[in-house]
């Protein structure tokens, strides 16, 4: 990957650092919260995807803030500037999300979730419908073309298997560190998973999502983290919650295949949309619609909220 000019490192056209940053205590763990826009404006929450962080919204969030919203995002535990945890789980991420919401407002508020964040916020809207006014899901509806259910006794067995696997994985990484490198090297690693994103953007991400140590740059993501988390949960179960959502739902899919995408097709979503649900496909975009086409994605969000 070609390096970005030195003057451009740490900047990107349209990117803006958060106006405020703080921490929320979530059962003893510090969750980093980032905000754009007037603190007195109505809140709009953004939930990032797995192995991402809130600063991936540095272009998308300011567009929404300039439209009159207080845009609030947070780094999931083990990601970005949030503290690391001894273990990670889907339910812990949900509890963290509620703590962030509580720190801003007790009222229902709109939420945008991307990928894992979209699936998380779908479950939150299903479990706590009084906390969500509108839901925008950006490629966070995993599909495997079938939706297998699991009996209660099988769920218990699955949980035991997953916990054992996770503990074995965690035990082998007690003193692990992420591999250091230069800004272009870290950008190149991420580029293998995000081939549709520009070199300039990937190198910018290193400067806001990584830290510079004596031996080089490292991503600020706990090295014990792995895709999928653990517990009796399968990605495709998220889609099964969609018909139950009682607030206006906007589902957004890009049409281009992406290594980190779920491979969900419009037909997979259409049959599960609730009465107040709408599906929009964005031609020529992949899994990271809000990064590839931030103004188009912001326009869809603002239209949905109106």
Backbone as a ProteinNet text record, in pm:
[ID]
protein_1_A
[PRIMARY]
XXXXXXXXXXXXXXXXXXXXXXXXXXXXXXXXXXXXXXXXXXXXXXXXXXXXXXXXXXXXXXXXXXXXXXXXXXXXXXXXXXXXXXXXXXXXXXXXXXXXXXXXXXXXXXXXXXXXXXXXXXXXXXXXXXXXXXXXXXXXXXXXXXXXXXXXXXXXXXXXXXXXXXXXXXXXXXXXXXXXXXXXXXXXXXXXXXXXXXXXXXXXXXXXXXXXXXXXXXXXXXXXXXXXXXXXXXXXXXXXXXXXXXXXXXXXXXXXXXXXXXXXXXXXXXXXXXXXXXXXXXXXXXXXXXXXXXXXXXXXXXXXXX
[TERTIARY]
84.7	0	87.9	62.3	141.7	116.6	222.8	202.8	129.4	56.4	-7.7	97	86.3	179.8	182.6	301.1	318.2	221.3	193.6	104.2	-38.5	-72.4	-209	-232.5	-124.1	-139.7	-209.5	-314	-390.1	-501.5	-526.2	-638.2	-699.9	-825.1	-896.4	-1007.9	-1032.5	-1135.9	-1272.1	-1325.9	-1456.4	-1453.1	-1338.1	-1329.2	-1314.9	-1383.6	-1378.8	-1374.9	-1281.7	-1272.3	-1396.5	-1430.8	-1547	-1531.2	-1643.9	-1644	-1622.9	-1662.4	-1648.1	-1615.6	-1534.9	-1503.8	-1506.5	-1560.9	-1573.9	-1580.7	-1592	-1605.1	-1733.8	-1796.9	-1913.2	-1874.4	-1909.8	-1882	-1989.3	-1948.2	-2041	-2001.6	-2060.5	-2030.4	-1880.2	-1814.2	-1672.4	-1579.2	-1632	-1549	-1571	-1464.3	-1474.1	-1503.7	-1616.7	-1657.4	-1636.8	-1553.8	-1523.2	-1638.9	-1684.9	-1797.4	-1747.1	-1790.2	-1748.8	-1873.7	-1871.7	-1990.8	-1955.5	-2043.7	-2035.5	-2164.7	-2153.5	-2272.6	-2303.9	-2406.5	-2450.3	-2499.7	-2450	-2488.4	-2636.8	-2699.9	-2842	-2932.2	-2875.8	-2955	-3012.5	-3115.4	-3169.6	-3065.3	-3057.6	-2952.6	-2984.2	-2877.6	-2881.1	-2760.8	-2783.2	-2676	-2626.2	-2494.3	-2431.9	-2356.1	-2381.5	-2313.7	-2226.2	-2096.5	-2003.2	-2002.1	-1930.6	-1922.9	-1809.3	-1799.8	-1694.7	-1556.8	-1458.4	-1321	-1310.8	-1412.5	-1413.1	-1407.4	-1437.6	-1436.7	-1515.1	-1551.6	-1640	-1581.4	-1449	-1387.5	-1400	-1449.6	-1479	-1597.2	-1665.6	-1775.7	-1728.8	-1599.1	-1547	-1594.8	-1638.7	-1696.9	-1849.4	-1905	-2050	-2115.4	-2058.7	-2119.2	-2127.3	-2022.6	-2033.4	-2142.6	-2170.8	-2278.8	-2411.5	-2434	-2557	-2558.9	-2443.4	-2436	-2467.1	-2415.9	-2441.1	-2588	-2660.9	-2804.3	-2889	-2822.5	-2897	-2908.2	-2824.5	-2831.9	-2710.6	-2731.7	-2621.6	-2586.8	-2480.2	-2445.4	-2353.6	-2395.7	-2324.4	-2285.7	-2158.2	-2111.6	-2019.1	-1988	-1901.8	-1819.2	-1701.6	-1616.8	-1665.7	-1697.9	-1735	-1619.8	-1651.4	-1546.9	-1438.9	-1312.4	-1202.3	-1167.4	-1243.9	-1221.2	-1184.2	-1104.4	-1074.3	-1020.9	-1080.8	-1033	-1105.2	-1200.3	-1267.3	-1173.3	-1199.4	-1112.2	-1132.5	-1028.3	-1034.5	-1100.3	-1162.1	-1231	-1166.8	-1177.6	-1122.9	-1188.5	-1319.6	-1394.9	-1493.3	-1539.3	-1632.3	-1755.9	-1869.8	-1993.9	-2089.1	-2182.1	-2286.1	-2368.5	-2405.1	-2487.9	-2414.4	-2283.3	-2206.2	-2207	-2195	-2202.4	-2338.2	-2444.1	-2577.7	-2589.4	-2537.3	-2542.5	-2463.4	-2348.8	-2270.2	-2351	-2420.8	-2500.6	-2607.7	-2672.3	-2776.1	-2716.1	-2596.6	-2531.1	-2501.6	-2461	-2433.7	-2563.2	-2669.2	-2798.1	-2841.7	-2830	-2871.3	-2792.8	-2666.9	-2583.4	-2624.4	-2710.9	-2753	-2899.7	-2986.7	-3130.5	-3204.1	-3312.3	-3396.6	-3505.2	-3515.8	-3624.3	-3584	-3682.1	-3656	-3577.4	-3481.1	-3396.4	-3367.5	-3335.3	-3300.5	-3160.6	-3144.1	-3015.9	-2981.9	-2855.6	-2800.2	-2697.1	-2708.1	-2611.9	-2555	-2422.6	-2356	-2303.2	-2330.8	-2277.6	-2310	-2207.8	-2233.7	-2315.8	-2285.6	-2362.4	-2507.4	-2535.4	-2673.5	-2746.9	-2679.6	-2741.3	-2764.1	-2666.5	-2680.6	-2799.8	-2810.4	-2917.1	-3053.7	-3056.1	-3180.3	-3228.1	-3136.5	-3172.8	-3212.6	-3143.1	-3178.8	-3319.5	-3352.1	-3485.6	-3593.4	-3559.3	-3654.7	-3674.6	-3564.4	-3570.9	-3620.4	-3583.6	-3618.9	-3683.2	-3800.7	-3862.3	-3889.3	-3902.5	-3930.1	-3807	-3688.4	-3567	-3529.8	-3602.3	-3566	-3684.4	-3661.2	-3767.8	-3764.1	-3645.1	-3624.4	-3500	-3499.2	-3385.1	-3337.9	-3209.1	-3148.3	-3040.7	-3055.9	-2964.6	-2885	-2753.1	-2665.5	-2590.5	-2638.8	-2580	-2549.9	-2649.2	-2636.8	-2743.7	-2782.7	-2885.4	-2826.5	-2751.2	-2686	-2786.4	-2747.9	-2834.8	-2751.5	-2804.9	-2742.3	-2838.3	-2938.9	-3041.2	-3133.9	-3104.3	-3193.6	-3179.7	-3280	-3282.7	-3309.4	-3208.9	-3231.5	-3256.8	-3355.1	-3377.9	-3303.6	-3284.6	-3212	-3293	-3314.9	-3390.3	-3314.7	-3389.4	-3328.3	-3211.4	-3227.6	-3119.6	-2997.8	-3021.5	-2909.9	-2841	-2920	-2859.9	-2763.6	-2803.6	-2717.9	-2588	-2601.9	-2482.9	-2394.5	-2459	-2384.6	-2308.9	-2373.6	-2309	-2185.1	-2196.3	-2082.3	-1967.3	-1999.6	-1896.1	-1827.9	-1909	-1853.2	-1768.5	-1816.1	-1739.7	-1606.3	-1607	-1483	-1386.3	-1438.8	-1355.1	-1296.5	-1381.3	-1334.1	-1228.6	-1250.4	-1154.7	-1021.2	-1025.5	-901.5	-829.3	-906.1	-848.7	-788.4	-861.8	-816.3	-691	-684.3	-571	-441.1	-451.3	-331.7	-285.1	-359.3	-324.3	-306.9	-263.7	-254.4	-164.6	-51	43.8	56	-46.7	-39.1	-43.2	24.1	17	-8	-73.5	-91.3	42.6	59	184.3	201.8	318.8	339.8	374.6	368.8	406	397.9	431.8	417.8	271.8	238.7	102.5	63.2	148	111.1	95.3	177.7	168.3	36.4	-3.5	-131	-247.1	-235.8	-341.1	-351.2	-237.7	-237.9	-304.6	-280.4	-346	-497.2	-539.9	-684.5	-738.7	-658.5	-702.3	-736.3	-676.2	-709.4	-853.1	-905.4	-1044.8	-1136.7	-1079.9	-1157.7	-1105.5	-1103.2	-1040.2	-1111.9	-1236.4	-1310.4	-1281.8	-1212.9	-1185.9	-1049.8	-1039.3	-920	-800	-680.9	-558.3	-553.1	-596	-593.3	-681.7	-799.9	-890.1	-832.6	-776.5	-722.1	-605.2	-521.1	-409	-458.2	-561.8	-621.9	-675	-738.7	-793.3	-685.8	-566.5	-458.3	-429.6	-433.2	-397.6	-504.7	-629.8	-736.3	-779.7	-744.3	-782.8	-665.5	-546	-425.7	-350.2	-246.9	-159.8	-15.1	67.9	208.6	292.2	349.7	441	585.2	680.5	821.2	859.6	796.4	833	739.2	645.7	558.5	413.7	327.4	184.4	114.5	11.4	-73.6	-219.6	-307.7	-451.1	-492.6	-579.9	-629	-747.4	-719.6	-820.1	-755.5	-821.8	-769.3	-725.4	-600.9	-553.4	-625.1	-697.9	-771.6	-905.8	-945.2	-1072.3	-1068	-1181.4	-1193	-1334.3	-1350.9	-1481.9	-1582.1	-1702.9	-1810.9	-1844.1	-1749.7	-1779.4	-1799	-1885.1	-1915.7	-2053.9	-2106.2	-2238.4	-2333.7	-2454.2	-2552.3	-2620.8	-2544.3	-2595.4	-2535.8	-2620.2	-2574.4	-2615.2	-2529.9	-2559.2	-2697.8	-2738.6	-2865.1	-2987	-2970.8	-3084.2	-3127	-3036	-3071.8	-3188	-3186.4	-3291.9	-3428.4	-3429.2	-3556.4	-3621.5	-3545.9	-3603.8	-3667.7	-3629.3	-3671.7	-3823.4	-3901.7	-4046.8	-4112.8	-4046.6	-4105.8	-4085.2	-3999.8	-3965.5	-4084.8	-4123.7	-4244.1	-4219.9	-4093.9	-4063.4	-4026.2	-4028	-3988.9	-3846.5	-3832.8	-3704.4	-3661	-3536	-3473.8	-3357.8	-3363.2	-3253.7	-3181.2	-3049	-2968.6	-2866.4	-2860.9	-2763.6	-2690	-2559.5	-2484.9	-2498.6	-2479.3	-2498.1	-2369.7	-2254.1	-2126.9	-2079.9	-2023.2	-1970.1	-1847.3	-1830.9	-1722.9	-1674.1	-1540.8	-1491.3	-1554.2	-1586.8	-1643.4	-1795.6	-1857.3	-2002.9	-2064.3	-2195.8	-2268	-2316.5	-2313.8	-2366.2	-2517.7	-2580.2	-2726.4	-2779.1	-2883.7	-2947.5	-3078.9	-3125.6	-3253	-3367.4	-3372.8	-3482	-3479.9	-3361.5	-3351.3	-3417.4	-3410.4	-3461.2	-3609.3	-3650.4	-3786	-3894.6	-3875	-3979.1	-3985.2	-3886.4	-3882.3	-3908	-3929.9	-3951.2	-4080.6	-4078.2	-4201.3	-4289.3	-4413	-4502.8	-4443.9	-4366.2	-4303.6	-4160.5	-4132.7	-3996.9	-3979.8	-3859	-3826.5	-3684.9	-3664	-3531.7	-3484.2	-3359.4	-3298	-3165.2	-3141.6	-3012.1	-2936.1	-2807.6	-2722.6	-2632.1	-2658.4	-2583.4	-2436.8	-2349.8	-2207.7	-2136.5	-2206.6	-2144.8	-2135.8	-2042.9	-2025.2	-2073.8	-2003.9	-2044.5	-2038.9	-1942.3	-1922.3	-1988.4	-2119.2	-2192.6	-2168.5	-2167.5	-2154.6	-2015.5	-1917.7	-1783.1	-1765.3	-1812.3	-1800.6	-1889.2	-2008.9	-2106.3	-2167.6	-2086.7	-2137.7	-2252.3	-2248.3	-2354.1	-2484.7	-2473.6	-2593.4	-2654.5	-2568.5	-2618.2	-2679.6	-2617	-2673.2	-2807.6	-2821.8	-2948.3	-3058.9	-3025.9	-3124.3	-3165.2	-3067.1	-3097	-3185.8	-3149.9	-3225.7	-3367.7	-3382.5	-3516.8	-3599	-3535.3	-3606.3	-3648.5	-3563.8	-3594.2	-3698	-3716.7	-3814.6	-3956.6
-119.3	0	123.9	215	336.9	427.2	489.9	577.2	705.4	760	889.9	997.3	1108.1	1218.2	1256.5	1290.6	1316.9	1422	1523.5	1631.6	1582.6	1469.9	1420.4	1319.1	1265.1	1166	1230.6	1166.9	1222.8	1313.7	1322.2	1399.9	1326.3	1359.8	1300.1	1396.7	1415.8	1511.8	1481.7	1579.5	1564.3	1505.3	1449.1	1387.3	1494.5	1472.8	1568.2	1492.1	1528.8	1464.4	1496.9	1410.7	1439.2	1571.3	1636.4	1761.3	1736	1617.9	1582.6	1434.1	1400	1260.6	1240.6	1129.7	1101.8	950.7	909.5	767.4	744.3	632.8	587.6	461.1	454.8	334.1	229.4	114.2	4.1	-114.4	-117.8	-225.4	-239.5	-123.9	-123.3	-113.6	-118.4	-109.7	26.1	92.2	223	212.5	269.4	269.1	410	422.2	552.3	598.1	721.4	779.4	901.2	912.8	1020.5	1091.8	1224.9	1300.5	1410.1	1425.4	1534.2	1616.6	1748	1832.2	1899.5	1983.1	2061.2	1967.2	1987.4	1901.8	1914.9	2025.2	2044.5	1994.5	1944	1894.3	1756.6	1712.1	1577.5	1470.4	1367.3	1266.7	1166.1	1122.1	1017.5	928.7	798.1	707.7	627	604.2	524.3	408.9	286	167.4	106.9	98.4	49.8	-103.2	-154.1	-297.8	-363	-495	-570.9	-535.8	-529	-492.2	-349.7	-269.2	-128.9	-43.2	84.3	176.8	300	382.5	495.6	594.5	607.1	703.8	664.8	545.6	512.4	595.4	666.8	755.5	900.2	925.4	1062.4	1146.3	1085.3	1160.9	1158.3	1042.6	1023.2	1101.4	1092.2	1157	1309	1378.7	1524.2	1570	1491.2	1528.5	1531	1430.2	1423.4	1533.5	1560.1	1665.9	1801.7	1826.9	1954.6	1969.2	1856.7	1861	1882.7	1902.4	1938.2	1830.3	1727	1617.4	1616.7	1569.6	1537.9	1391.4	1367.9	1232.3	1168.8	1055.4	988.9	848.5	817	681.3	638	512.3	459.5	345.2	325.1	211.2	90.7	-17.9	-139.3	-182	-250.8	-296.9	-374	-343.7	-407.9	-343	-242.8	-172.4	-26.4	33	175	213	317.3	368.5	308.6	219.6	153.8	53	27.5	-64.4	-208.2	-286.9	-428.9	-505.1	-616.2	-698.4	-836.8	-905.9	-1041.8	-1135.7	-1116.4	-1195.8	-1104.3	-1149.4	-1069.1	-1151.1	-1082.3	-1151.3	-1052.9	-1108.6	-1030.3	-952.5	-1019.2	-956.1	-840.6	-855.2	-746.1	-623.6	-644	-531.8	-462.4	-540.5	-482.6	-399.4	-450.4	-374.5	-244.8	-250.9	-129	-25.8	-72.5	18	88.4	14.6	73.8	178.4	150.9	249.3	379	365.7	485.1	562	491.1	556.9	628.8	561.4	620.2	746.6	752.2	868.4	993	974.3	1085.4	1120.2	1019.6	1045.3	920.8	938.7	824.9	799.2	888.3	879.8	793.1	756.1	682.3	771.3	712.4	788.2	704.3	768.4	693.8	633.9	516.7	446.2	396.7	417.6	361.9	257.7	136.6	32.6	-27.6	-43.4	-103.8	-242.7	-340.6	-476.2	-534.1	-570	-621.9	-522.2	-393.7	-291.7	-290.8	-320.4	-328.9	-444.6	-559.3	-676	-651.8	-588.2	-556	-463.1	-359.2	-262.2	-320	-417.3	-487.8	-563.7	-628.6	-699.2	-601	-487.5	-387.9	-334.2	-306.7	-255.5	-358.7	-485.5	-592.5	-608.2	-596.6	-617.3	-494.4	-374	-248.2	-153.5	-186.6	-104.6	38.7	64.2	200.1	290	234.2	314.3	353.9	301.5	324.1	387.1	500	565.6	527.4	514	473.4	385.3	288.5	198.1	196.1	223.1	215.3	108.2	3.9	-109.8	-110.8	-94.5	-90.5	-223.3	-310	-443.6	-514.2	-510.9	-581.5	-687.4	-747.1	-851.5	-976.8	-1053.4	-1170.9	-1272.4	-1337.6	-1438.3	-1559.2	-1674.9	-1798.7	-1876.2	-1804.7	-1864.5	-1959.2	-1987.5	-2068.3	-2017.4	-2041.6	-1987.1	-2099.4	-2179.1	-2293.1	-2250.2	-2311.6	-2288.9	-2396.6	-2370.9	-2463.8	-2485.2	-2610.3	-2642.5	-2595.3	-2576.9	-2524.4	-2610.2	-2742.2	-2827.3	-2818.2	-2791.8	-2775.4	-2641.4	-2538.7	-2408.8	-2421.5	-2495	-2514.5	-2583.5	-2685.4	-2757.2	-2667	-2587.7	-2496	-2393.8	-2340.9	-2243.5	-2303.5	-2426.5	-2492	-2510.4	-2551.9	-2571.2	-2439.5	-2333.9	-2205.7	-2145.3	-2157.7	-2105.1	-2177.4	-2309.4	-2386.1	-2342.7	-2325.9	-2283	-2144.5	-2052.2	-1916.4	-1913.5	-1989.3	-1990.9	-2049.2	-2153.3	-2208.9	-2105	-2033.3	-1927	-1817.7	-1775.9	-1667.2	-1707.7	-1833.3	-1881.1	-1873.6	-1895.1	-1894.3	-1755.8	-1653	-1516.5	-1422.7	-1477	-1398.4	-1276.3	-1293.8	-1183	-1136.8	-1164	-1131.7	-981	-937.5	-800.2	-801.8	-698.9	-688.5	-655.9	-706.7	-687.9	-540.9	-482.5	-341.2	-323.5	-200.2	-169.9	-21.3	17.4	156.3	184.1	311.1	346.1	275.8	277.8	205.7	55.1	-4.3	-148.8	-185.4	-109.3	-138	-113.7	-9	19.1	-94.7	-150.8	-260.2	-384.2	-411.3	-526.6	-510.1	-391.8	-368.6	-366.8	-322.3	-317.9	-454.1	-559	-693.7	-731.1	-674.3	-696.9	-588.3	-472.1	-357.5	-313.6	-400.7	-365.4	-255.2	-222.6	-118.6	21.2	28.2	157.1	210.6	341.3	403	392	399.3	397.1	515.7	631.5	750.9	732.4	674.2	652.1	550.3	441	336.5	389.2	472.8	529.4	632	705.9	796.2	716.8	603.3	521.1	477	447.5	406.5	515.9	641.2	752.3	779.3	737.7	761.9	633.2	518.7	390.8	308.1	367.6	298.6	384.9	328.2	404.6	381.5	481.9	471.7	436	316.5	272.4	291.9	257.3	274.2	189.7	73.4	-16.2	-4.9	91.9	111.2	131.8	134.2	153.7	19.6	21.7	-95.3	-50.7	-136.2	-109.3	-117.3	-27.4	-26	-121.7	-247.9	-353.2	-465.2	-510.9	-615.1	-735.3	-779.9	-892	-1024.3	-1034.1	-1159	-1160.6	-1044.4	-1039.8	-1129.2	-1191.8	-1268.5	-1249.7	-1270.3	-1252.1	-1350.5	-1301.7	-1391.1	-1394	-1344.7	-1347.5	-1489.5	-1508	-1643.3	-1643.6	-1761.1	-1774.5	-1843.6	-1877.2	-1948.4	-1853.1	-1798.2	-1700.2	-1727.9	-1723.1	-1737.6	-1612.6	-1564.9	-1439.4	-1436.2	-1547.3	-1545.7	-1531.3	-1551.1	-1533.2	-1387	-1293.9	-1152	-1122.5	-1184	-1159.8	-1200.6	-1299.8	-1349.8	-1251.6	-1152.3	-1048.9	-936.7	-924.8	-810.6	-793.8	-900.3	-880.1	-826.7	-840.7	-799.2	-652.1	-583.7	-445.6	-354.2	-275.9	-193.6	-48.6	-10.6	127.8	130.1	248.1	253.8	202.6	108	43.9	74.2	113.5	127.4	30	-63.6	-157.7	-115.5	-109.8	-64	-171.1	-206	-302.7	-243.3	-264.3	-235	-352.6	-327.8	-432.6	-508.8	-458.4	-519.9	-614.1	-728.4	-825.2	-765.6	-802.1	-747.2	-857.5	-870.1	-976.7	-976	-857.7	-850.8	-844	-850.2	-846.7	-980.2	-979	-1099.9	-1179.5	-1117.7	-1185.5	-1186.6	-1098.8	-1092.2	-1030.7	-1090.2	-1038.6	-969.8	-877.8	-810.7	-906.8	-1017.4	-1112.4	-1172.6	-1182	-1235.9	-1143.1	-1012.4	-912.9	-884.8	-880.4	-834.6	-915.9	-1045.6	-1129.1	-1114.8	-1046.1	-1032	-889.7	-797.6	-659.2	-644	-564.6	-536.1	-440.4	-415.9	-325.4	-187.2	-136.2	-4.6	-15.7	-121.7	-143.9	-110.3	-68.7	-33.1	-80	-134.6	-178.9	-89.8	-43.2	35.7	-29.7	-50.3	-98.8	17.1	22.7	130.1	69.5	103.5	48.5	91.8	-4.9	26	39	15.4	22.9	-117	-134.2	-262.7	-261	-334.7	-351.2	-219.2	-132.2	-7.2	108.3	100.8	201.9	341.5	353	483.6	544.3	463	513.9	539.9	446	463.1	576.9	588.1	687.9	761.4	835.4	895.7	993.7	1073.5	1172.5	1103.1	1000.3	924.8	855.1	795.1	725.7	824.5	940.1	1042.3	1090.7	1106.4	1150.6	1048.5	920.2	815.6	820.5	840.2	847.5	967.5	1083.4	1204.7	1195.3	1134.1	1113.9	1021.9	916.1	820.6	887.6	974.3	1040.1	1150.3	1198.4	1303.3	1244.5
0	0	0	-90.3	-100	20.3	71.9	188.8	150.7	246.9	230.3	256.6	187.8	210.4	357.8	406.7	549.9	600.8	520.7	565	581.6	516.7	520.9	631.7	690.5	795.9	915.5	964.1	1075.2	1030.9	900.8	851.2	733.2	705.4	592.8	554.6	426	385.6	448.6	519.3	582.5	721.7	761.7	894.8	1001.8	1111.9	1223.2	1354	1439.1	1570.2	1653	1748.3	1833.7	1907.9	1933	2009.5	2158.3	2204.6	2345.9	2356.8	2456	2484.9	2635.9	2678.4	2821.2	2841.7	2967	2998.7	3077.6	3052.7	3128.2	3202.3	3330	3408.3	3379.6	3334.3	3308.4	3395.1	3514.2	3609.2	3633.8	3650.2	3683.3	3564.5	3443.4	3323.4	3256.9	3218	3155.6	3007	2964.4	2824.1	2768.3	2664.4	2604.6	2516.7	2541.1	2467	2389.8	2264.6	2176.1	2124.4	2122.7	2082.1	1982	1885.3	1788.2	1797.6	1784.5	1780.8	1912.5	1909.4	2024.4	2134.8	2255.9	2367.7	2401.3	2361.6	2388.2	2277.3	2169.1	2056.4	2089.1	2016.6	2040.4	2010.9	2093.8	2076	1966.1	1900.3	1799.5	1826	1846.3	1885.2	1765.5	1761.2	1657.1	1721.2	1675.7	1728.1	1618	1643.3	1542.3	1533.5	1434.7	1412.2	1488.1	1476.5	1542.1	1488.3	1576	1543.1	1488.3	1513.4	1475.9	1602.5	1590.7	1704.2	1662.4	1758.3	1730.7	1631.2	1626.3	1536.4	1389.5	1359.9	1220	1168.7	1259.4	1220.9	1201.9	1192	1191.1	1072.7	964.2	853.1	860.7	887	890.3	1004.4	1125.2	1242.5	1229.5	1182.6	1170.2	1074.5	970.9	878.8	953.3	1036.3	1115.6	1222.3	1282.8	1384.6	1322.5	1202.8	1135.9	1095.3	1092.1	1061.3	1186.4	1301.3	1422.2	1527	1519.5	1616.8	1709.1	1830.7	1921.7	1896.2	1823.6	1780.4	1884.8	1937.4	2046.4	2001	2011.9	1984.5	2097.1	2101.2	2207.1	2151.1	2210.9	2177.2	2256.9	2187.7	2259.1	2350.3	2455.8	2547.4	2470.4	2502.5	2431.8	2299.9	2257.8	2132.2	2161.2	2072.7	2084.1	2221.6	2279.9	2407.7	2527.9	2505	2617.9	2683.2	2810.8	2883.6	2836.4	2857.3	2824.7	2939.8	2907.2	3006.9	3012.3	3126.4	3132.6	3031.2	3008.9	2912.5	2840.5	2725.4	2645.2	2612.3	2602.8	2567.3	2501.2	2427.6	2360.2	2462.9	2571.7	2674	2741.8	2761.3	2822.2	2731.7	2600.8	2506.6	2513.3	2531.2	2543.3	2670.7	2779.7	2905.7	2893.3	2825.9	2805.3	2726	2622	2539.7	2622.5	2711.6	2795.5	2888.8	2941.4	3028.6	2952.4	2826	2745.5	2720.6	2682.9	2662.2	2789.6	2902.9	3030.6	3064.5	3018.3	3050.1	2971.1	2870.8	2785.5	2806.2	2806.7	2816.3	2864.6	2942.6	2979.3	2875.3	2777.1	2678.4	2559.8	2480.4	2356.9	2261.3	2191.6	2099.7	1976	1864.6	1743.5	1753.2	1691.2	1695.1	1555.6	1516.6	1393.1	1433.6	1380.7	1411.8	1284.9	1281.1	1165.4	1200.1	1114.8	1126.4	1264.6	1342.9	1477.6	1559.4	1544.2	1615.6	1573.3	1446	1399.2	1462.2	1472.2	1536.1	1684.5	1750.4	1892.5	1916.7	1834	1854.7	1817.6	1729.3	1699.8	1822.9	1892.2	2014.2	2123.6	2131.8	2233	2207.7	2080.4	2047.4	2075.4	2063.1	2091.8	2242.1	2318.1	2462.9	2537.7	2488.7	2556.3	2455.6	2407.1	2301.7	2342.7	2473.5	2519.7	2513.4	2479.7	2472.9	2330.2	2231.6	2091.5	2018.9	1950.9	1875	1727.2	1671.2	1532.5	1528.8	1439.9	1427.7	1282.5	1263.4	1130.7	1136.9	1056.5	1058.1	927.5	938.9	822	811.6	725.6	704.5	836.3	925	1052	1066.9	953.8	952.1	888.6	965.1	909.1	855	748.5	687.9	648	674.2	628.2	539.4	487.8	401.6	477.3	602.8	686.1	828.2	908.2	1042.9	1142.8	1175.1	1263.3	1406.4	1469.3	1610.8	1688.3	1816.1	1900.9	2027.4	2062.8	2183.6	2307.2	2417.8	2539.4	2586.6	2583.9	2632.4	2540.3	2411.2	2319.2	2340.5	2376.6	2406.5	2524.3	2626.7	2743.6	2704.3	2619.2	2573.2	2488.4	2401.6	2316.5	2399.3	2502.9	2589.8	2653.4	2705	2769.4	2671	2548.8	2447.5	2412.1	2394.6	2356	2467.8	2591.7	2704.2	2717.5	2701.6	2709.2	2600.2	2479.2	2367.5	2393.2	2443.1	2468.2	2578.7	2686.4	2796.4	2751.8	2668.2	2613.8	2528.7	2447.2	2363.1	2451.1	2553.8	2642.5	2719	2762.2	2841.6	2761	2631.8	2548.3	2508	2548.7	2507.1	2626.1	2739.1	2862.1	2842.8	2777.3	2762.3	2617.4	2537.9	2395.2	2371.3	2265.9	2219.1	2069	2020.1	1876.6	1811.2	1690.8	1618.3	1581.9	1614.2	1581	1433.5	1388.3	1250.7	1225.3	1105.2	1065.3	1030.5	1010	970.2	840.4	736	613.3	634.9	723.1	746.2	814.8	916.9	982.1	887.5	806.7	708.8	607.8	567.8	471	529.3	657.5	720.9	720.8	757.7	757.9	615.5	522.2	383.6	326.3	381	333.4	369.2	477.5	516.5	461.5	432.7	382	246.3	145.6	17.3	-59	-22.4	-93.9	-38.4	75.1	137.5	91.5	79.3	21.4	115.4	56	134.4	230.2	181.3	266.2	389.4	371.6	484.4	581.4	530.1	616.8	699.2	638.3	713.1	815.3	780.7	879.4	999	971.6	1079.4	1178	1127	1217.1	1318.7	1274.9	1363.7	1468.1	1444.3	1542	1612.4	1555.4	1615.3	1661.4	1651.7	1697.6	1796.4	1853	1942.7	1898.4	1920.9	1882.6	2004	2003.5	2108.7	2061.4	2146.9	2110.9	1990.4	1974.3	1864.8	1744.8	1746.8	1632.3	1672.5	1571.8	1593.6	1615.4	1701.7	1723.9	1723.1	1671.4	1682.2	1828.1	1870.7	2009.5	2023.3	1998	2012.2	2091.7	2195.4	2282.1	2197.1	2209.9	2127.6	2154.8	2265.5	2289.9	2217	2161.1	2090.6	1967.5	1937.4	1814.3	1760.7	1632.2	1571.2	1630.3	1653.6	1693.5	1840.5	1927	2070.1	2119.9	2219.4	2265.4	2327.1	2349.5	2408.8	2313.8	2361.1	2277	2180.3	2089.3	1994.1	1857.6	1756.6	1619.1	1542.3	1450.9	1381.7	1317.9	1255.9	1182.9	1274.3	1403	1493.3	1499.5	1467.6	1470.1	1377.1	1259.3	1161.8	1216.6	1302.6	1355.3	1450.7	1500.5	1587.6	1507	1381.6	1301.4	1293.1	1271.5	1259.6	1386.6	1502.6	1629.9	1661.8	1585.8	1619.8	1592.4	1694.4	1683.8	1651.6	1624.5	1587.4	1439.4	1375.4	1234.2	1211.8	1120.9	1093.2	950.1	935.2	804.1	797.3	703.2	680.4	553	559.9	446.7	410.8	283.4	232.5	113.7	108	-13.1	-108.6	-235.8	-335.7	-367	-318.5	-353.1	-242.1	-282.7	-186.5	-116.9	9.2	90.6	184	207.4	295.7	434.8	488.7	623.2	622.1	504.3	496.1	531.1	552.1	590.4	469.1	352.2	234.2	228.3	306	308.9	179.7	124.5	3.9	40.1	-44.3	-15.7	9.9	-63.7	-44.7	95.6	155.6	291.4	393.2	366.3	460.8	438	312.5	279.2	348	359.6	419.3	570.8	631.1	776.9	824	730.7	772	851.4	958.5	1032.8	953.3	997.9	924.5	901.1	999	984.3	932.6	857.6	809.4	662.8	628.6	490.7	460.7	342.1	299.5	185.3	194.9	88.6	52.3	-76.4	-122.6	-185.7	-158.9	-210.5	-317.8	-440.4	-553	-548.8	-572.4	-581.4	-449.3	-338	-205.1	-145.5	-53.1	13	156.3	241	380.4	457.6	424.1	498	423.1	409	332.6	389.7	522.7	587.1	568.9	529.4	502.4	352.7	271.9	127	75.7	131.9	83.3	202.3	278.9	403.3	381.2	276.2	253.8	212.2	129.4	90.7	211.7	295.4	413.8	511.8	529.4	619.7	569	437	380.9	408.7	399.6	430.2	577.2	665.7	809.6	839.9	787	815.2	758.9	642.5	586.6	676.5	725.3	812	942.1	996.2	1123.6	1107.7	985.1	964.2	958.4
[MASK]
++++++++++++++++++++++++++++++++++++++++++++++++++++++++++++++++++++++++++++++++++++++++++++++++++++++++++++++++++++++++++++++++++++++++++++++++++++++++++++++++++++++++++++++++++++++++++++++++++++++++++++++++++++++++++++++++++++++++++++++++++++++++++++++++++++++++++++++++++++++++++++++++++++++++++++++++++

